[in-house]
Amino acid sequence: MQLLSAGAAETVTGSCHHLTLSGKNILIDCGLFQGRQEIEDFNYESFPFDLEKLEAVLLTHGHLDHVGRLPKLVREGYRRPIYATHTTQKIAEIVLLDAAKIQLEDYERALRKAQRNGREKKVTPPLFTDKDVTQTVSLFKTVDFAKPLQLGDVTVTYSPAGHILGSGFISVQSSEGHVIFSGDLGNAESGVQEDFRLPSSCDAVLVETTYGNRTHRPLSETLEEFRTVIKASLKTGGKVLIPSFALERAQNILFHLRNMQKQGDIPRIPIYLDSPMATKMTQLYMQGKNEFLPEVAAKLASGVDPFEPETLIYAATADESKKINDVEGQAIIIAGSGMMTGGRILHHLKHNLWRKETSLVVVGYQSEGTLGRLLVDGKKRVKIHGEEIAVKAKIHTIGGFSAHADQDDLLRWLEPTSKANVYMIHGEVAVMNEFGAVLAKAGRNAVMVQRNKTYDLRQPLNGFVPVMVDKSGRNRTGNYTE
């Protein structure tokens, strides 16, 4: 029973975990690395396992950092099943096609610039194309929550994770042992989504640690802060920019903005959803009402769309997006990408960051090295599409909307796993150091998983040994040691 993590180990993104159990080679997720350049360069490395021996891929959910290297896997020869819930399949297809389009656009832009400089040979080609995505989607096979899937002697069971539509944590069990993969777990106070289910006892558990060092504010306080920020921002007469992930975050923000308008908390000003992908995702929400809280599901069942404010305007085409720049006066603009690493939000930032009447409301996690993190950290000048932009807009950060579990949620979810060894993934090193210490104090044995290192999951762990990090949160040597 062996584990090798080829992503989301020592960092947040790139989730990819290879499990060998009872002679079966199984991959859980195959996501894209996102963040600073040295992290994104990992996307082009060879997979550290034998693709010919790989018998199945299990997807926890459809976010890009969990599915974004699937087309690369297929391009390099993988042709066996990719298992996922029905909704995850639909989400993954939309996400991957959008990523292929953005990669091609970025490549063509970089190539034109390089050709002008005579350096076109240095331009990195897209990781995959839409043709690779089509071939990937053809391998999808549907699994249902609580319905066991047999892979020879190995039993796989999905349970709701409460993170986004279709998300699940995965139990993989055989006579050799029992491992549970958390995937991404949801925030118990999402206000929209049903809470995660609890796992059973097992031998080893891989758990995400994105917010393992903190506790989210209560939803009521988050909504009050959001209401206050939006009202104050609108008083300046400028635009309110809300960078948002196209899935879950965009819909949650629309849900709360609709309620605020209904209650008279904010005026009936234009609300632009400038994201073709978010528009498609919002349509998928009609299919997932069984995963929502009862009051949200009831509205959907009655024909009311709780994710569509009355003043909502969809900007599907590029021309419709560009016209938003000509709009004068107050407006709320929701656009991707959530970490401001690409997408249409960059154009709105380029046109509005330098205006003191603009407000930027950050409602999601910002990975180290992203434009979003630079702005949250107070950077006064940033580069967007090669142009230096002065930052005069007011920057607001509201963390309570996270779709990720906080420390209390993680501890509650881990409790039924009893004395299982805890393998920490999907987190920044400094955060995992703090969460590991909490686990050790509670009597749990834990380790921070290292990328491309093989672990015998039957071997006992002893407490938790933190990793030395520098002020940036990275370890000092670049090679993590236990």
Solvent accessible surface area in square Angstrom, and as a share of the most:
residue,aa,sasa,rsa
1,M,9,0.04
2,Q,82,0.36
3,L,1,0.00
4,L,25,0.13
5,S,0,0.00
6,A,3,0.03
7,G,0,0.00
8,A,0,0.00
9,A,1,0.01
10,E,35,0.16
11,T,23,0.14
12,V,9,0.05
13,T,3,0.02
14,G,0,0.00
15,S,3,0.02
16,C,0,0.00
17,H,3,0.01
18,H,17,0.08
19,L,0,0.00
20,T,42,0.24
21,L,0,0.00
22,S,39,0.25
23,G,62,0.59
24,K,47,0.20
25,N,25,0.13
26,I,1,0.00
27,L,0,0.00
28,I,2,0.01
29,D,1,0.01
30,C,0,0.00
31,G,0,0.00
32,L,23,0.12
33,F,2,0.01
34,Q,45,0.20
35,G,10,0.09
36,R,47,0.17
37,Q,122,0.54
38,E,93,0.41
39,I,14,0.07
40,E,55,0.25
41,D,71,0.37
42,F,46,0.19
43,N,9,0.04
44,Y,104,0.40
45,E,73,0.33
46,S,96,0.62
47,F,17,0.07
48,P,51,0.32
49,F,24,0.10
50,D,69,0.36
51,L,31,0.16
52,E,151,0.68
53,K,123,0.52
54,L,1,0.00
55,E,49,0.22
56,A,1,0.01
57,V,0,0.00
58,L,0,0.00
59,L,1,0.00
60,T,1,0.01
61,H,0,0.00
62,G,0,0.00
63,H,36,0.16
64,L,37,0.18
65,D,18,0.09
66,H,2,0.01
67,V,0,0.00
68,G,0,0.00
69,R,8,0.03
70,L,0,0.00
71,P,0,0.00
72,K,13,0.06
73,L,0,0.00
74,V,1,0.00
75,R,118,0.43
76,E,83,0.37
77,G,44,0.42
78,Y,4,0.02
79,R,122,0.44
80,R,111,0.40
81,P,38,0.24
82,I,0,0.00
83,Y,28,0.10
84,A,0,0.00
85,T,9,0.05
86,H,91,0.41
87,T,18,0.11
88,T,0,0.00
89,Q,24,0.11
90,K,82,0.35
91,I,0,0.00
92,A,0,0.00
93,E,59,0.27
94,I,33,0.17
95,V,10,0.06
96,L,0,0.00
97,L,73,0.36
98,D,38,0.20
99,A,7,0.05
100,A,5,0.04
101,K,120,0.51
102,I,55,0.28
103,Q,35,0.15
104,L,89,0.44
105,E,71,0.32
106,D,65,0.34
107,Y,58,0.22
108,E,75,0.34
109,R,93,0.34
110,A,44,0.34
111,L,42,0.21
112,R,129,0.47
113,K,111,0.47
114,A,11,0.08
115,Q,98,0.44
116,R,180,0.66
117,N,90,0.46
118,G,60,0.57
119,R,149,0.54
120,E,75,0.34
121,K,200,0.85
122,K,165,0.70
123,V,28,0.16
124,T,75,0.44
125,P,78,0.49
126,P,25,0.16
127,L,12,0.06
128,F,0,0.00
129,T,54,0.31
130,D,83,0.43
131,K,161,0.68
132,D,17,0.09
133,V,0,0.00
134,T,91,0.53
135,Q,74,0.33
136,T,0,0.00
137,V,37,0.21
138,S,81,0.52
139,L,25,0.12
140,F,22,0.09
141,K,101,0.43
142,T,77,0.45
143,V,10,0.06
144,D,76,0.39
145,F,58,0.24
146,A,80,0.62
147,K,131,0.56
148,P,82,0.51
149,L,36,0.18
150,Q,106,0.47
151,L,23,0.11
152,G,52,0.50
153,D,115,0.59
154,V,0,0.00
155,T,42,0.24
156,V,0,0.00
157,T,35,0.21
158,Y,3,0.01
159,S,27,0.18
160,P,31,0.20
161,A,0,0.00
162,G,7,0.07
163,H,4,0.02
164,I,0,0.00
165,L,0,0.00
166,G,1,0.01
167,S,2,0.01
168,G,0,0.00
169,F,6,0.02
170,I,0,0.00
171,S,20,0.13
172,V,0,0.00
173,Q,84,0.37
174,S,17,0.11
175,S,122,0.78
176,E,58,0.26
177,G,8,0.08
178,H,18,0.08
179,V,0,0.00
180,I,2,0.01
181,F,3,0.01
182,S,0,0.00
183,G,7,0.07
184,D,3,0.01
185,L,0,0.00
186,G,1,0.01
187,N,10,0.05
188,A,42,0.33
189,E,84,0.38
190,S,14,0.09
191,G,18,0.17
192,V,2,0.01
193,Q,14,0.06
194,E,63,0.28
195,D,46,0.24
196,F,9,0.04
197,R,127,0.46
198,L,94,0.47
199,P,13,0.08
200,S,60,0.39
201,S,66,0.43
202,C,20,0.12
203,D,69,0.36
204,A,0,0.00
205,V,0,0.00
206,L,0,0.00
207,V,0,0.00
208,E,0,0.00
209,T,0,0.00
210,T,3,0.02
211,Y,12,0.05
212,G,0,0.00
213,N,40,0.21
214,R,114,0.41
215,T,79,0.46
216,H,24,0.11
217,R,104,0.38
218,P,61,0.38
219,L,29,0.14
220,S,81,0.52
221,E,82,0.37
222,T,1,0.00
223,L,38,0.19
224,E,92,0.41
225,E,47,0.21
226,F,0,0.00
227,R,52,0.19
228,T,74,0.43
229,V,15,0.09
230,I,0,0.00
231,K,88,0.37
232,A,51,0.40
233,S,3,0.02
234,L,5,0.03
235,K,172,0.73
236,T,55,0.32
237,G,35,0.34
238,G,6,0.06
239,K,23,0.10
240,V,0,0.00
241,L,0,0.00
242,I,0,0.00
243,P,2,0.01
244,S,3,0.02
245,F,56,0.24
246,A,10,0.07
247,L,5,0.03
248,E,9,0.04
249,R,9,0.03
250,A,1,0.01
251,Q,0,0.00
252,N,5,0.02
253,I,0,0.00
254,L,0,0.00
255,F,18,0.07
256,H,9,0.04
257,L,0,0.00
258,R,32,0.12
259,N,36,0.18
260,M,5,0.02
261,Q,21,0.09
262,K,115,0.49
263,Q,118,0.52
264,G,61,0.58
265,D,39,0.20
266,I,7,0.04
267,P,66,0.41
268,R,157,0.57
269,I,16,0.08
270,P,44,0.27
271,I,0,0.00
272,Y,22,0.09
273,L,0,0.00
274,D,1,0.00
275,S,11,0.07
276,P,48,0.30
277,M,37,0.17
278,A,1,0.01
279,T,22,0.13
280,K,106,0.45
281,M,0,0.00
282,T,9,0.05
283,Q,119,0.53
284,L,13,0.07
285,Y,3,0.01
286,M,90,0.40
287,Q,111,0.49
288,G,2,0.02
289,K,87,0.37
290,N,127,0.65
291,E,27,0.12
292,F,5,0.02
293,L,44,0.22
294,P,91,0.57
295,E,106,0.48
296,V,1,0.01
297,A,23,0.18
298,A,60,0.46
299,K,70,0.30
300,L,6,0.03
301,A,76,0.59
302,S,82,0.53
303,G,67,0.64
304,V,62,0.35
305,D,47,0.25
306,P,1,0.00
307,F,1,0.00
308,E,71,0.32
309,P,2,0.01
310,E,107,0.48
311,T,23,0.13
312,L,23,0.11
313,I,78,0.39
314,Y,76,0.29
315,A,2,0.02
316,A,50,0.38
317,T,72,0.42
318,A,59,0.46
319,D,93,0.48
320,E,74,0.33
321,S,10,0.06
322,K,134,0.57
323,K,134,0.57
324,I,3,0.01
325,N,47,0.24
326,D,113,0.59
327,V,40,0.23
328,E,164,0.73
329,G,41,0.39
330,Q,60,0.27
331,A,0,0.00
332,I,0,0.00
333,I,0,0.00
334,I,1,0.01
335,A,1,0.01
336,G,13,0.12
337,S,36,0.23
338,G,3,0.03
339,M,23,0.10
340,M,1,0.01
341,T,67,0.39
342,G,12,0.12
343,G,29,0.28
344,R,45,0.16
345,I,0,0.00
346,L,19,0.09
347,H,79,0.35
348,H,2,0.01
349,L,0,0.00
350,K,55,0.23
351,H,77,0.34
352,N,7,0.04
353,L,0,0.00
354,W,112,0.39
355,R,90,0.33
356,K,151,0.64
357,E,61,0.28
358,T,1,0.01
359,S,0,0.00
360,L,0,0.00
361,V,0,0.00
362,V,1,0.01
363,V,1,0.01
364,G,16,0.16
365,Y,31,0.12
366,Q,11,0.05
367,S,6,0.04
368,E,37,0.17
369,G,38,0.37
370,T,2,0.01
371,L,21,0.11
372,G,0,0.00
373,R,58,0.21
374,L,73,0.36
375,L,2,0.01
376,V,54,0.31
377,D,103,0.53
378,G,41,0.39
379,K,103,0.44
380,K,149,0.63
381,R,125,0.46
382,V,6,0.03
383,K,142,0.60
384,I,3,0.02
385,H,70,0.31
386,G,54,0.52
387,E,84,0.38
388,E,91,0.41
389,I,10,0.05
390,A,24,0.18
391,V,19,0.11
392,K,126,0.54
393,A,9,0.07
394,K,105,0.44
395,I,54,0.27
396,H,47,0.21
397,T,73,0.42
398,I,2,0.01
399,G,46,0.44
400,G,4,0.04
401,F,9,0.04
402,S,5,0.03
403,A,5,0.04
404,H,25,0.11
405,A,0,0.00
406,D,9,0.05
407,Q,34,0.15
408,D,79,0.41
409,D,12,0.06
410,L,0,0.00
411,L,57,0.29
412,R,96,0.35
413,W,0,0.00
414,L,2,0.01
415,E,128,0.57
416,P,44,0.28
417,T,0,0.00
418,S,58,0.37
419,K,150,0.64
420,A,4,0.03
421,N,17,0.09
422,V,0,0.00
423,Y,2,0.01
424,M,0,0.00
425,I,8,0.04
426,H,3,0.01
427,G,0,0.00
428,E,43,0.19
429,V,5,0.03
430,A,39,0.30
431,V,12,0.07
432,M,0,0.00
433,N,22,0.11
434,E,89,0.40
435,F,0,0.00
436,G,0,0.00
437,A,57,0.44
438,V,47,0.27
439,L,2,0.01
440,A,40,0.31
441,K,186,0.79
442,A,70,0.55
443,G,46,0.44
444,R,23,0.08
445,N,50,0.26
446,A,5,0.04
447,V,10,0.06
448,M,7,0.03
449,V,0,0.00
450,Q,24,0.11
451,R,54,0.20
452,N,63,0.32
453,K,73,0.31
454,T,69,0.40
455,Y,15,0.06
456,D,44,0.23
457,L,2,0.01
458,R,140,0.51
459,Q,104,0.46
460,P,111,0.70
461,L,35,0.18
462,N,142,0.73
463,G,24,0.23
464,F,28,0.12
465,V,90,0.52
466,P,80,0.50
467,V,16,0.09
468,M,131,0.59
469,V,37,0.21
470,D,52,0.27
471,K,215,0.91
472,S,59,0.38
473,G,19,0.18
474,R,84,0.30
475,N,13,0.07
476,R,156,0.57
477,T,103,0.60
478,G,55,0.53
479,N,113,0.58
480,Y,32,0.12
481,T,99,0.58
482,E,97,0.44
